[in-house]
């Protein structure tokens, strides 16, 4: 138990420190937005680029890992869509489905992997980000678009806009550039490699501070029962679905090394991504999303520790 706490304590301690820094006025909430932009648009893309560019392309595409992660997410989306369609209006359904299926791989997952699997953390982040940015997040955004008034634009145009937005993200560009270098067989010049490594090293601690600081001042108003369902979907249903997919594929001889098997379940079990409440605000439910995000971040200390006890 103390070994597990030794893994998770530094991560959640940094989240608490970030919260305290903003709550005590040493930093403003706007500062956290700036730090978050740096992490998402510079540090994490540099990290993913370096992780992909420094490995042969055969290591970059682990189809078994990405397939398991994707299948677990799509099962969660499907279950959430059916359940929340039966119990909520389209706007709340869109917010709920996004909350249950879009993990925070950059700000929570990567620091956790860095502690557990330091040599593979960057590559695991690349696997996760590729699946999330190409399939999971666009799917959730399309479901949320269905909640908006009809006639704003053609559904196919909405899908095209979502995909175009994905292609412009620095994280996706970082993966693409890394693939170009990996496929070409080139190696980065020493000074460039050290520069990218230096920028990459700033990602983990800053990301955790941003998570904590961003929780200060969130509008905690909304349907608590629905927020609890969203939290359960994210912290319990998605990792359970991912684990079941992995077990099912194992019966057919498709398996992952132990480290990656642990990583894919933990990646599915982290709280929802940092901009969740921003997307929810577009359909008038920022309070609900904020409520779910705060609960999920706090409860993930318990659920992630429990999973680590089971898996390690």
N, C-alpha and C positions, 0 to 999 in steps of 0.2 A: 504493500500500500504506500509506504513512504517513498519507494522507488518511483511509483507512478506520480505521486504528488511532486516529486523532484523534477519530473518532466513538465508538468502543467503549471506549477507554481510560477516560474518566471514569466510565462505567457500571460496568465491572468493578472499577475502583479503589475505588469506593464499596462494592462487595460485599466486597472484601478488607478495607477499613477496618472494616466492620461485623463481620466475622469476628475481626479483631485486637482490637477493643474488648471483645468478649466473652471471647475466649481469654485476654487479659491481665487480665481481672477488672475492667475499668473499668465494664462493665455486666454484669448477670446474664442468663442465658437467659430468666428470667421477664420482664425488662424488654423484651426483644425481642417477647414475646407481647403486652405492653401496647402497644408501638409499632405492632405489626401490627394490633391491634384498632382503634387510632386511624386507621390508614391505610385499612383495609378498610371501617370503619363510619362514618367521618366525612370524611376528606380525599378519598378517591377518589369516594364518592357525591357530594360537593360539586362535584368536578371534572366528573363526568359530567353532573350537573344543569346546571351553568353552560354546558357545551359544547352541550347539547341546547336549553336554554331560550333561548340567545342567537342561535339560527339558525332560519330558516324551516323548517317541517316537511318541505318538499320536499328539503332537504339532509340531514335526519336519517335518513331511510330510503333508504340506497343499496342497493337490492335486489340489484344485480349483485355488489357487494362482499360483502354478507352471504351471498348464495347460494353464491358461490365458497368462502368461508371455511367455511360449513356443510357443503358437499359434500365438501371436503377432509377435514374432521373425521369425517364419517360413513363415508367410504371407509376411513379409518384405523381406525375402530372396527370396521367389518365385517371388514377384513383381520386385525386383531388378534384378534377374537373367533374366527374360523376357525382361525388359527394356534395361539393359546394353548389353544383347546378341544382341539386334537389333541395338544398337548405338555404341558399342565399340568392340575392339578385346578381345580375351579370357583373356589376362593378365590384362588389365584394368578392365574387367568385374569382375575378381576374387577380385581385390583390392577394387572395388566399393561395391560389395556385402558384403565383410567383414566389410567395413567401415560403412555401413548402419545398420548392424545387431548385432554388438558385443559391448555392452555397457561397460563402465568403472565402474563396480559395486564396485570394491575394492577401487579405489583411489578417486572417486567422489561420487558414489552412497552411500557408507557407511557413509562418513561424513555428507551427507545431511540427511540420515535417523537417524543418531545419534542426530542431532539437532531437527528433527521433532518427532521422535518416539524412544526416548532413551531406553525404556524398550524392544523394539522389533527389534532394529537395527541389532543386531548380527544375529538373526534368519532370518530376511529379507535377509541379506547378504548371509546366508547359502542357502536359497531358490534360490536366483539368481545365485549364483556360481554353484550350483548343475546343474541347467538347462543349464547355459552357458558352463560349462566345459564338460558336458556329451553329449550335443546335438548341441548347437548353434555354438560354436567355431570349433568343429570337422567338422560340415557341411560346414562352411565357408572355412576351410583349404582344404577340399576335392575339393571344387569348384576352389580354387586357384591352387591346384595340376593339375587340368585339363588344365591349361594354360601352363604347363611345357612340354618340348619336349617329344614325344612319345618314348617308349622303355626304359625309365629309370628303371621302375619296373612295375610289374603287378598292375592294379588298386586296386585289393583286398588287395595286400600287402601294397599299399600306405594307404588304409583305416586302416588296422591293425596297421601300424606304428603310424598313428595319434591317434588311440584309446589307444595304449600302452603309448604314450607320455602323454596323458590325465591322465591315471591311475597313472603315476609317479609324477604328480604335487603335491606339498605340500598342496595346497588348497583342493584337492580331498582327499588326505590322512587325512587331518584334519577333513573333514566331515565324512570319514569312521571310524576313531578312535572315534569321538564323538558319532556316531551311536552305536558303540560297547558298550560304557559306558552307553548310554541312554537305550539300549535294556536290558543290564544286570541288570539295576536297582541300580548299584553302585553309590556312591557319591565320589567325589574327596576328598582326605585328605586336611585338612585346609591349610597347607603350600603349597601344590601343587596347590590348587585352587587360592591362593593369588599370586603365581608365574605366573600362566597362565593369571590371571587378569592384573597383572602388565605389562606383555609383550603385552597383547591385547590393553591396554590403550595407547600404543605408536603408534598405527596404523593410526588413523585419521589425526592428525596434520602432521605427516611425509609424509603420502600419498599425501596430498595437496601440501606440499612443493615440492615433487618430480614432480607432474604434472606441476607446474609453472616453476621449474628449467629445466625440460626436454624440454621445448619449446624453450629455448635459443639455437641458432645455428642450428635449424632444416633447412634442405635445402628446402626453399620455392620456388621450381621451379616445374612447371607442368601445366597441363591443368586446368585453373581456372574455366572454365565452368563445367567440370566434377567434380572438387572439390566441387563446389556449389551444384551440384546434390547429391553428397554423403552426404554433410552436411544436406541438406533438408531431405534426406532419414532417417538419424539418428535422427535428432531433431524433425521432424514433422511426417514422415510416420510411423515409428515404434511405437511411443506413440499413434498415431491415430488408428493404427491397433489393438493395445492392448486394447484401450478403446472400440473399436467396438466389439471385441471378448467378453469383459466383459458385454457390454450391451446386446449382443445376448444371452449369457448364462443366464443373468438375466431374460430374457423372459421365460426361462424354469425353473426358480426357483433356479438357481445356482448363488449365490452371495457371496461377500466378506464383512467383516466388513469394516466400512468406512476407518479406518486407513490403512488397507491392500489394499483397492481399490485405495487410493491415492498413496500408496507406489509402487504398480505395474506399474502405469502409469508413475510416476516420474522415476522409475528404467529404464523403456524403453526409457526415454527422455534424459538421461545423454549422454555426448559425447562418442566417440568410445574409446576402451581400449588402455592402454598406449603403448603396444608393436605393435601397428598397423603398424607403419612405418618399424619396423624390419621385419615383415612378408612380407610387400610390397617390401622391398629391394630384396627379393629372386626372384622376377619376374621383377626387374628393374624399380620399380615405387615408390621408397622411397620419392621422391620429391612431387609427387601427394598426397601420404598419409599424409606427414607432413603438406602440405598446407591445406588439409581437416581437419586435427586434430587441427591446430591452429585456423582456422575459427570456427570450432565447439565448441572448448573450450571457445572462446570469445563470440560467439552468444548464448551459453547455459545460460549465465547470464540473457539474455532477455527472452529466451523461458522458462526456469525453473521458473523465477519469474511470467511470464504470466500464466503458469500452476498452480502455487501455488495460484494465485489470483482466478482462476476458480474453483479449487478443495477444497480450505480450507475456 
